[in-house]
Amino acid sequence: MHAFRPLTEPPGPSRPVLADRRPLPAAIVLDGVRPASPQRLWIALDLVVVLLAAAAGAGLAVLLELPLASLAAAFGVVALVVTALDLLRTGRTPGHRVLGQRSVDEATGLPATPARLARTRTVDLRRGRDPVRVVPHGTDGLPQLGEQWQMSASRALDAPIVLTLDNGMAYSLVGPTVIGRNPALVEPGTRLLQIPDLSRTMSKSHALLEPQGGVLWVTDLGSMNGTAVVEDGGPREPLEPHVRTVVRTGATIELGDRVATVGSPVRQPPTTTAADPGPREG
């Protein structure tokens, strides 16, 4: 059984929920983001890339004595398709990479879907924050935890640790949890927290998180890009793989390029759907 389910899901076994930015205000999604100027210069550079690919096809046709126009067109079309797919998947193309930019949906800060390409904003990654990595500076504009997410009802009031990711989504850890792009069980009873990661710097099973006694124990599971902890504005401390390390409330954890903040639980009043756990023994 997994640890989390959305409020709109009918009662039953819980499951992992991928983060959705639609509830987040634009002020949070685009905080610290600097617009690129001019906005569409990357298109001209991408056209140059397509023309260079067509020229390479024409040169190859001459060498192989093949139809010149057909091979040039084929190379150009392939370059155009690859560029378009790159734009939809990452918000970046060869032109963006040369200029240090990214084009994102102005409502979510993520790469736009085909239907939203007309409503994109090109941002300067060299002068401002990358909107793919949202790091809220406060909670005033954030939806309350109980408005968007709900744990298994029997544990909703005594969750020891809340993990807030860099996309603004918060999760209550109610037991040993493996976090990653596509996590797998470490041992029976371990929960799974699947996190979307466009940068693919987070490993499939990146780290094991174990809440205990008001602190969080973190174990890097031999991830490709490592795990690091920053506490109270101190230095960045990389974790040794497979070494269990304690992390206190208020610290941040770097999981590849993803960032999570360790916080105290947000207690909600009892409701008709959340049973009162009653007095705790011992």
Salt bridges, closest charged atoms under 4 A:
GLU9 OE1 - ARG15 NE 3.75
ASP20 OD2 - ARG22 NH2 2.42
ASP31 OD2 - HIS137 NE2 2.94
ASP86 OD2 - ARG97 NH1 2.57
ASP105 OD1 - ARG116 NH2 2.81
ASP124 OD2 - ARG127 NE 2.98
ASP130 OD2 - ARG102 NH2 2.74
ASP166 OD1 - ARG258 NH2 2.58
GLU210 OE1 - ARG244 NE 2.92
ASP220 OD1 - HIS206 NE2 4.00
GLU254 OE1 - ARG236 NE 2.59
